Amino acid sequence: MKKQMAYGKNEDQCYPLFVITHAAENTHDNCPVKPYINDKRIRQNITKAVKDILTNKEMAHKYIDSDFDEDELQKLQLEIKRLTKQEQTIHEKIDRLLDLKLLH
């Protein structure tokens, strides 16, 4: 999503225009179509989808894949443990660096 400025017939009329493009610049540069989609064209559909997701459980299941099998849950739990351990290690290193800084 990028914000661009659009101008009316008079130069003093200026308003923001949001467009959707490829997220990665490399993809955008290599894409022969170079799509620029004005957000006004899709805003209503996105708003409706978000409202449906938030208000209707069946629609939420339609839009969001929340069915995990045991293998996926186990992988996610292992990833959480790994990241928690990594966070703890980083905090320990920061504390040691702080101690060194305070000593000097």
C-alpha distance (Angstrom), angle and dihedral (degrees) to the residues before:
residue distance angle dihedral
M1 . . .
K2 3.76 . .
K3 3.77 131.4 .
Q4 3.76 116.4 -133.7
M5 3.75 131.5 172.2
A6 3.78 120.2 -117.6
Y7 3.77 124.2 -162.1
G8 3.77 129.3 -146.7
K9 3.78 126.3 -141.3
N10 3.77 89.1 -76.6
E11 3.80 116.0 59.1
D12 3.81 90.5 -130.5
Q13 3.81 91.6 62.8
C14 3.78 106.0 88.1
Y15 3.79 127.5 159.3
P16 3.80 135.0 168.4
L17 3.77 119.1 -100.5
F18 3.78 121.4 -166.0
V19 3.79 117.1 -151.8
I20 3.78 132.2 -176.9
T21 3.78 118.4 -134.9
H22 3.78 135.8 160.1
A23 3.80 109.4 -59.1
A24 3.79 95.8 -137.2
E25 3.78 114.9 63.4
N26 3.79 90.4 -146.1
T27 3.81 90.8 56.5
H28 3.79 91.2 45.8
D29 3.80 92.8 49.6
N30 3.81 93.1 48.5
C31 3.80 95.7 44.3
P32 3.81 110.0 101.3
V33 3.82 92.7 -154.3
K34 3.85 97.5 52.2
P35 3.82 93.8 -158.7
Y36 3.78 119.6 -150.5
I37 3.79 111.6 -178.4
N38 3.78 118.9 -168.8
D39 3.80 108.3 -131.3
K40 3.81 90.8 -134.0
R41 3.81 87.7 71.7
I42 3.81 94.1 58.6
R43 3.82 105.8 20.8
Q44 3.81 93.6 94.4
N45 3.82 92.6 51.4
I46 3.80 92.9 47.5
T47 3.80 91.5 48.2
K48 3.79 90.7 50.0
A49 3.81 92.2 48.6
V50 3.81 92.3 50.6
K51 3.81 91.8 48.3
D52 3.81 90.0 48.7
I53 3.79 91.6 50.2
L54 3.79 92.7 49.2
T55 3.80 97.3 44.6
N56 3.79 106.4 32.9
K57 3.80 123.5 52.7
E58 3.82 93.8 -160.0
M59 3.81 91.9 52.0
A60 3.80 89.8 47.6
H61 3.80 89.0 56.5
K62 3.80 89.0 49.3
Y63 3.82 93.2 54.5
I64 3.81 100.4 32.3
D65 3.79 125.3 51.8
S66 3.79 101.9 -139.0
D67 3.78 99.6 153.5
F68 3.79 107.2 110.4
D69 3.76 124.6 178.4
E70 3.80 122.1 -145.2
D71 3.82 93.4 -94.9
E72 3.79 92.5 55.4
L73 3.81 91.6 46.8
Q74 3.80 91.3 49.7
K75 3.82 91.0 49.6
L76 3.81 90.5 49.7
Q77 3.81 91.6 49.2
L78 3.81 91.1 50.2
E79 3.79 90.0 48.9
I80 3.82 90.2 50.9
K81 3.81 90.7 50.7
R82 3.81 91.3 48.2
L83 3.79 92.8 49.4
T84 3.80 92.6 45.5
K85 3.80 90.2 52.1
Q86 3.82 90.2 47.4
E87 3.81 90.4 50.7
Q88 3.81 91.0 50.0
T89 3.82 91.2 49.6
I90 3.80 91.0 50.4
H91 3.81 91.7 50.5
E92 3.81 90.3 49.8
K93 3.81 90.6 51.6
I94 3.79 91.4 48.3
D95 3.81 90.5 50.0
R96 3.81 91.1 50.7
L97 3.79 91.2 48.8
L98 3.78 90.2 49.0
D99 3.81 90.0 51.5
L100 3.80 90.4 50.9
K101 3.78 91.5 48.3
L102 3.80 92.1 50.4
L103 3.81 92.1 49.5
H104 3.80 92.5 55.9
